[in-house]
Amino acid sequence: MATTTQATRTILERFPAGAPRGSWPAEEYAAAQRAQGTNAQVVMDLRTDQFLGCCHVG
């Protein structure tokens, strides 16, 4: 029987989805975090209409 574990995410920063065209502040933030050694990524929270800069814990 296979078991799964749920990864825990830590939200580092929140960004509104309504950024001006051509502006990607969440992606830029995640890239800066990755440059500092944090495995950051961007996910969309549809419920709040925000992009979340987050990293996996555990």
Secondary structure, DSSP 4 states (H G I P E B T S, - for coil): -----PPEEEEEEEEES-PPTT--HHHHHHHHHHHTT--EEEEEETTTTEEEEEEEE-
